[in-house]
Amino acid sequence: MSRFRNLLIGAACALALASPVLAQQKTAPEKTGLGRTALPEEVAAWDIDVRPDGQGLPAGKGSVKQGEELYIERCASCHGDFGQGEGRWPVLAGGQGSMKSERPEKTIGSFWPFTSTVFDYIYRAMPYGNARSLTADETYAITAFLLNLNNLVPDDFVLSKENFLKVRLPNEPTFYDDDREQTEKHFWNRTPCMTQCKTEVKVLNRARIVDVTPEEAGRNVRVE
């Protein structure tokens, strides 16, 4: 009995001694010593985003002709020789005037907002599986060729940092800043209903009947 009592007393003393240490660690944990501050050149290597106003554009230039050669070599296997897309890969050219149709074709020439969007994405993420392998000049050239495929620049066009902002995409005016905090705030409910919000739920149609991508205008699935 005395041995068990001694064990309890010893455990209580150990816990009492450890409590200040644990409390101190909780409020001010010691540094682990892992990692280091990134070097300026390391930050610069990843700081490559390009804004619509041209900020972030690297020095360089590239022609439509140069871009065509690069595109055929590095891009056409996925996007097709004329930007038409291969298999399930994205279509990059065409689709002008299709935005109000039932099946809009969202390409550079029909949907994309800014030339910088094209350049930034290519420079950052393409070609697929080999991102960041293109130089600034090569990216300018491929961007110029894609603009040409969409009939936005002539065959002899040379895209550069100096004339970049002069190229405007057709759908730019339809893009605007997110204004939901002003236009939709009156719909917001700080205490949304989470249970038994409706006395009855009616299924008005089923996907297997109307098809998830209906061919006929006006056919859809609605649940109330």
C-alpha positions in Angstrom: 0.0 0.0 0.0 2.9 2.4 0.9 4.6 1.6 -2.5 1.4 2.6 -4.4 1.2 5.8 -2.3 4.8 6.6 -3.1 4.1 6.1 -6.8 1.2 8.5 -6.7 3.2 11.1 -4.8 6.1 10.8 -7.4 3.7 11.2 -10.3 2.1 14.2 -8.8 5.5 15.9 -8.2 6.6 15.1 -11.8 3.4 16.6 -13.2 3.8 19.7 -11.0 7.4 20.2 -12.2 6.4 19.7 -15.9 3.4 22.1 -15.8 5.4 25.4 -16.0 7.5 23.9 -18.9 4.4 22.8 -20.8 2.7 26.1 -20.2 5.8 28.0 -21.5 6.0 25.8 -24.6 2.3 26.4 -25.3 2.7 30.2 -25.3 6.1 30.5 -26.8 7.3 27.4 -28.7 11.0 27.1 -29.4 12.1 27.5 -33.0 12.8 24.2 -34.7 15.7 25.5 -36.8 14.2 24.2 -40.0 14.2 26.2 -43.2 15.6 29.6 -44.0 14.5 32.9 -45.4 14.1 32.8 -49.2 16.8 34.5 -51.2 15.7 37.5 -53.5 16.6 35.5 -56.6 14.5 32.6 -55.4 11.5 34.9 -54.8 12.0 36.5 -58.3 12.0 33.0 -59.9 8.4 32.5 -58.8 7.2 36.1 -59.0 6.2 35.8 -62.6 2.5 36.7 -62.6 1.4 39.2 -65.3 -1.4 41.7 -64.7 -3.8 43.1 -67.2 -2.1 46.4 -67.0 1.2 44.8 -68.1 2.9 44.8 -64.7 5.1 41.7 -64.4 5.7 41.4 -68.2 9.3 40.3 -68.8 11.4 41.9 -71.5 11.2 40.1 -74.8 9.4 39.7 -78.1 8.2 37.0 -80.5 6.6 36.8 -83.9 3.6 34.9 -85.3 5.9 32.9 -87.5 8.2 32.0 -84.7 5.2 31.1 -82.6 3.7 28.8 -85.2 6.9 26.7 -85.2 7.0 26.5 -81.4 3.2 25.8 -81.2 3.4 22.9 -83.7 6.3 21.4 -81.7 5.2 22.0 -78.2 1.4 22.6 -78.1 -0.4 21.1 -81.1 -0.4 17.5 -79.8 -3.0 18.6 -77.2 -4.6 21.7 -78.8 -4.6 20.8 -82.4 -2.7 22.4 -85.4 -5.3 25.2 -85.6 -6.3 25.5 -81.9 -9.3 23.2 -82.4 -8.4 20.9 -79.5 -7.6 17.2 -79.6 -9.8 14.8 -77.7 -10.8 16.5 -74.4 -8.0 19.1 -74.5 -9.2 22.7 -74.6 -10.1 24.5 -77.8 -8.1 27.8 -78.2 -9.4 29.4 -81.4 -12.8 30.1 -82.9 -16.1 30.5 -81.1 -16.6 34.2 -81.9 -20.2 35.2 -81.4 -21.1 32.0 -79.5 -21.3 33.4 -75.9 -25.0 33.8 -76.0 -25.7 30.4 -77.6 -26.7 27.3 -75.7 -23.2 25.8 -76.0 -20.7 28.7 -76.1 -17.2 28.0 -77.3 -14.9 29.5 -74.7 -11.7 30.3 -76.6 -9.1 33.1 -76.5 -10.9 35.0 -79.2 -14.4 34.5 -77.9 -14.3 34.4 -74.1 -10.9 35.2 -72.5 -10.7 38.7 -71.0 -7.0 39.9 -71.4 -3.9 39.1 -73.5 -2.1 38.9 -70.2 -4.3 35.9 -69.2 -2.9 34.1 -72.3 0.7 35.0 -71.7 0.6 34.4 -67.9 -0.9 30.9 -68.3 1.5 29.8 -71.0 4.5 31.1 -69.2 3.5 29.6 -65.8 1.9 26.3 -66.7 2.6 25.2 -70.3 3.5 22.9 -72.0 1.5 20.4 -70.0 4.0 18.2 -68.1 6.9 20.5 -68.8 5.8 23.8 -67.2 8.2 26.7 -67.0 10.3 25.4 -69.9 9.5 28.2 -72.2 11.6 31.4 -72.3 10.0 34.8 -72.3 10.6 35.2 -76.1 9.1 31.8 -76.8 6.0 32.8 -74.7 5.6 36.0 -76.6 5.8 34.1 -79.9 3.3 31.5 -79.0 0.9 34.1 -77.6 1.3 36.0 -80.9 0.5 32.9 -82.9 -2.6 32.2 -80.8 -3.8 35.8 -81.3 -3.3 35.3 -85.0 -5.3 32.0 -85.0 -8.2 34.1 -83.5 -7.8 36.7 -86.3 -6.8 39.4 -83.8 -3.3 40.2 -85.2 -1.9 39.9 -88.8 0.5 37.3 -90.0 3.6 39.5 -89.8 2.8 40.7 -86.2 5.6 40.7 -83.6 4.4 40.8 -80.0 6.6 42.5 -77.4 6.5 44.1 -74.0 6.3 47.5 -75.7 3.1 46.8 -77.8 1.5 44.2 -75.5 -1.2 46.5 -74.1 -2.3 47.5 -77.6 -3.8 44.1 -78.2 -7.3 43.8 -76.7 -9.4 40.7 -76.7 -13.0 41.0 -77.9 -14.7 39.8 -74.7 -12.9 42.2 -72.3 -15.8 44.6 -71.9 -18.1 41.9 -70.5 -15.8 41.3 -67.5 -16.2 43.4 -64.4 -15.1 43.4 -60.8 -17.0 41.2 -58.4 -19.8 43.4 -57.0 -21.8 40.9 -55.1 -21.2 42.7 -51.8 -23.2 45.6 -53.2 -25.7 44.1 -55.6 -26.6 40.9 -53.7 -26.0 41.7 -50.1 -29.8 42.1 -49.5 -30.2 38.4 -50.3 -27.7 37.3 -47.6 -29.1 35.8 -44.5 -26.9 35.7 -41.4 -29.0 33.0 -39.9 -29.6 30.5 -42.7 -32.1 27.7 -42.3 -30.2 24.4 -41.7 -33.0 21.9 -41.0 -36.7 21.5 -42.0 -36.5 24.6 -44.2 -39.4 23.5 -46.4 -42.5 21.5 -45.5 -42.3 19.6 -48.8 -39.7 19.1 -51.6 -41.0 18.4 -55.1 -38.9 16.8 -57.8 -40.1 18.3 -61.0 -37.9 16.2 -63.4 -35.2 13.6 -63.4 -31.8 13.7 -65.2 -32.3 10.3 -66.8 -35.5 11.6 -68.4 -34.4 15.0 -69.7 -30.6 14.2 -70.1 -27.9 16.1 -68.3 -27.0 18.0 -71.5 -30.3 18.4 -73.3 -30.3 19.1 -77.0 -33.6 20.9 -77.1 -33.9 24.5 -75.8 -35.8 25.0 -72.7 -35.3 21.5 -71.3 -33.7 21.5 -67.9 -33.8 19.9 -64.4 -35.4 21.9 -61.6 -35.9 21.0 -57.9 -38.1 23.1 -55.7 
